[in-house]
Amino acid sequence: MRDSKAQILMTMGPVTCTKEIFSQLVDAGVDAVRLNFSWGTHEEYLKYISVIREVAKEKGKNIPIIQDLSGPRKKDLIGHSFDKSEAHILTAKDLEDLDFGLSQKVDYIAQSYVGAAGDVLRLKREIESRGAKTPVIAKIERREAVAGVNSIIEAADAVMVARGDLGNEVPLEDIPLIQKDIIEICNRAGKPVIVATQMLFTMVQNPIPTRAEVTDVEYAILCGADVVMLSDETTTGKHPLEAVLIMEKSVVAAEGRLLAEGKLNLRPLSTLVV
């Protein structure tokens, strides 16, 4: 049985989509699963969802599924980045994927490249028009989103500090400060906040993380993050189980300090499931 209170969110991919491997990851500390719709097909995600729900049922555990919509992105030398030429944040692909996700009763919809509260409200209207009430996670990864973060947090049900694309928009040295500010605002608003991207990135190749990576995970928890996320580490990485185990240990260590100081006050994602 795991010891930490903050949740570990993993992104499922080719190396973790079997029932055997995913079961091990849940035992190691995984609480929720992100499905990244920038990649893959609906057929593949049907398989992933089936595996998640089979394991959850066997273990008697609620494992929320987050559908992460692609948003307007374009291919570049480093992979994908925000396509500023798109007129709307919700693309035709996003709406097709949304129909699929709602048909599968995913627990959350994460919205990429949010620029203002209006983007979140439009997605909520699209969800409601389809007869659902699925909570929305606003991803903060644009300069405009940082500037309007208070109204975005008010409109959203939860927030993700998506440091990957955010690092393309703001100076790298500003990211820890922005992360801390967003966490504090979410804490005051009572909204769950996720810290994501490259938390244990070297573990894609190496079985042991760097000292800086462990510090990064613990810093997020000490700042008040409710959820920490793994991306490449659990989609294509060579050591997904080790990454989850290290993240769990790091979270427990940081929470020990918060407990000692009487500051542990978490808002787990599971409290939002409708």
C-alpha positions in Angstrom: 0.0 0.0 0.0 1.4 3.4 -1.0 2.2 6.0 1.6 2.0 9.4 -0.1 -1.1 11.6 -0.3 -0.3 13.7 -3.3 -1.2 11.8 -6.5 1.1 10.5 -9.2 -0.3 11.0 -12.7 1.4 8.9 -15.4 1.0 9.2 -19.2 0.3 5.8 -20.8 2.1 4.8 -23.9 3.6 1.8 -25.8 5.8 0.7 -22.9 3.2 0.8 -20.2 -0.1 -0.3 -21.9 -0.1 -3.9 -21.0 -2.1 -5.1 -18.1 0.9 -6.7 -16.4 3.1 -3.6 -16.5 0.3 -1.2 -15.6 -0.7 -3.3 -12.6 2.9 -3.0 -11.4 2.8 0.8 -11.8 -0.4 1.1 -9.8 1.1 -1.0 -7.0 4.2 1.3 -7.2 2.1 4.5 -6.7 0.3 5.5 -9.8 -3.1 7.1 -9.1 -4.3 8.5 -12.4 -3.6 8.1 -16.1 -3.2 10.7 -18.8 -3.9 9.9 -22.5 -2.0 12.3 -24.8 -4.2 12.8 -27.9 -1.4 14.5 -29.7 -0.3 11.0 -30.6 -1.9 7.7 -31.2 -5.3 6.5 -32.6 -8.7 6.0 -31.1 -8.2 2.3 -31.6 -5.0 2.4 -29.5 -6.7 4.4 -26.8 -9.6 2.0 -26.6 -7.1 -0.6 -25.6 -5.5 1.7 -23.1 -8.8 2.5 -21.5 -9.7 -1.2 -21.3 -6.4 -2.0 -19.5 -6.8 0.9 -17.0 -10.3 -0.1 -16.1 -9.6 -3.8 -15.8 -6.7 -3.2 -13.4 -8.7 -0.6 -11.5 -11.5 -3.1 -11.1 -9.2 -5.9 -10.0 -7.6 -3.7 -7.4 -10.8 -2.1 -6.2 -9.3 1.3 -6.9 -10.6 4.4 -8.6 -8.1 5.4 -11.3 -9.2 8.6 -13.1 -8.5 8.9 -16.8 -7.5 12.3 -18.2 -8.0 12.9 -21.9 -5.4 15.5 -23.0 -6.6 17.3 -26.1 -3.9 18.1 -28.7 -4.9 21.7 -29.4 -3.5 23.7 -32.3 0.0 22.4 -32.7 2.5 22.1 -35.5 5.5 19.9 -36.0 9.0 21.5 -35.6 12.5 20.4 -35.0 11.9 19.5 -31.4 8.5 17.8 -31.9 5.3 19.8 -31.6 4.7 23.4 -30.6 1.8 25.9 -30.5 0.5 26.9 -33.9 -0.3 30.6 -33.5 -1.9 30.7 -37.0 -4.9 28.7 -35.8 -8.0 30.9 -35.2 -9.4 28.7 -32.4 -7.9 26.8 -29.5 -10.3 24.0 -30.0 -9.6 22.4 -33.4 -11.7 20.1 -35.5 -9.5 17.2 -34.3 -10.1 18.2 -30.7 -13.8 18.1 -31.2 -13.6 14.6 -32.8 -11.4 13.5 -29.9 -13.7 15.0 -27.4 -16.6 13.0 -28.9 -14.5 9.9 -28.5 -13.4 10.7 -24.9 -16.9 11.5 -23.7 -18.2 8.3 -25.3 -15.7 6.4 -23.2 -16.6 8.4 -20.1 -13.2 9.7 -19.4 -13.0 11.5 -16.0 -11.3 14.8 -17.1 -10.6 16.7 -20.2 -7.3 18.6 -20.3 -7.2 21.6 -22.6 -4.0 22.5 -24.3 -2.8 26.1 -25.1 -5.4 27.9 -23.1 -5.0 31.6 -23.6 -7.9 33.0 -21.6 -10.8 32.0 -19.4 -13.0 32.1 -22.5 -11.2 29.2 -24.0 -12.1 27.1 -21.0 -15.7 28.2 -21.0 -16.0 27.3 -24.7 -14.8 23.8 -24.0 -17.2 23.5 -21.1 -20.1 24.5 -23.4 -19.0 21.9 -26.0 -19.0 19.3 -23.2 -22.4 20.3 -21.9 -23.9 20.4 -25.4 -23.0 16.7 -25.6 -24.9 15.9 -22.4 -21.8 15.6 -20.1 -20.4 17.4 -17.1 -16.8 16.2 -17.4 -14.4 18.5 -15.4 -11.9 20.6 -17.4 -8.2 20.9 -16.6 -6.7 24.1 -18.0 -3.0 23.7 -19.1 -1.0 26.8 -18.5 1.6 26.8 -21.2 1.3 30.2 -23.0 2.5 33.7 -22.0 -1.1 34.9 -22.3 -2.3 32.2 -19.9 0.3 33.3 -17.3 -1.0 36.9 -17.6 -4.6 35.8 -17.2 -4.1 33.0 -14.8 -6.5 34.1 -12.1 -9.5 34.1 -14.4 -8.4 30.9 -16.0 -8.2 29.2 -12.6 -11.6 30.5 -11.7 -13.1 29.1 -14.9 -11.4 25.7 -14.8 -12.0 22.8 -12.4 -8.2 22.0 -12.1 -5.0 23.4 -13.5 -1.8 21.9 -15.0 1.5 23.8 -15.0 2.7 22.4 -18.4 6.3 23.4 -18.3 7.3 22.0 -21.6 5.6 24.4 -24.0 5.7 27.1 -21.3 9.4 26.9 -21.6 9.1 28.0 -25.2 7.1 31.0 -24.2 8.9 32.5 -21.2 12.6 32.6 -20.0 13.6 29.3 -18.4 14.6 31.1 -15.2 11.0 32.3 -14.8 9.4 28.9 -14.8 10.0 27.9 -11.1 8.6 31.3 -10.1 5.6 31.0 -12.3 5.0 27.4 -11.1 5.1 28.6 -7.5 2.7 31.5 -8.1 0.2 29.2 -9.9 0.3 26.6 -7.2 -0.3 29.3 -4.5 -3.3 30.7 -6.4 -4.8 27.3 -7.0 -4.3 26.4 -3.3 -6.2 29.6 -2.3 -9.0 28.8 -4.8 -9.3 25.2 -3.7 -8.5 23.9 -7.2 -6.3 20.8 -7.7 -3.0 21.7 -9.4 -0.8 19.4 -11.4 2.9 20.0 -12.1 4.1 18.4 -15.4 6.9 17.8 -17.9 10.5 16.5 -17.5 10.2 15.8 -13.8 12.4 12.7 -14.1 13.3 13.0 -17.8 16.7 11.4 -17.6 15.0 8.2 -16.5 13.8 7.8 -20.1 17.3 6.3 -20.6 18.8 5.9 -17.1 17.5 3.9 -14.1 18.6 6.5 -11.6 17.5 10.2 -11.8 19.7 13.2 -11.3 19.7 15.0 -7.9 18.2 18.0 -9.6 15.2 16.0 -10.8 14.5 14.6 -7.3 14.7 18.2 -6.0 12.3 19.3 -8.7 9.6 16.7 -7.6 10.0 17.6 -4.0 10.0 21.3 -4.6 6.6 20.9 -6.4 5.2 19.2 -3.4 6.7 21.6 -0.9 5.1 24.5 -2.9 1.7 22.8 -2.6 1.2 20.8 -5.8 -1.6 18.1 -5.5 -0.4 16.0 -8.4 3.0 15.4 -10.1 3.1 13.9 -13.6 5.3 11.6 -15.7 5.3 11.9 -19.5 8.0 10.4 -21.6 9.2 8.5 -18.6 6.1 6.2 -18.8 5.3 6.4 -22.5 8.5 5.5 -24.2 11.1 5.3 -21.4 13.2 2.4 -20.5 12.5 2.5 -16.8 8.9 3.4 -16.1 8.6 1.3 -12.9 11.7 2.8 -11.5 10.5 6.3 -12.3 7.2 5.8 -10.5 9.0 4.3 -7.5 11.4 7.2 -7.3 8.6 9.7 -7.7 6.7 8.0 -4.9 9.7 8.1 -2.5 10.3 11.8 -3.4 6.7 12.7 -2.7 6.6 10.9 0.6 9.8 12.6 1.7 8.5 16.1 0.9 5.1 15.3 2.5 6.9 14.3 5.7 8.2 17.9 6.0 4.8 19.4 5.3 3.2 17.1 7.8 5.7 18.1 10.4 4.9 21.7 9.8 1.2 21.2 9.7 1.0 22.4 6.1 -0.3 19.3 4.2 -3.6 20.2 2.6 -4.2 18.4 -0.7 -7.0 18.4 -3.2 -6.9 15.0 -5.0 -8.2 14.7 -8.5 -10.6 12.0 -7.4 -12.6 14.6 -5.5 -13.7 16.1 -8.9 -15.0 13.0 -10.6 -18.6 13.3 -11.5 
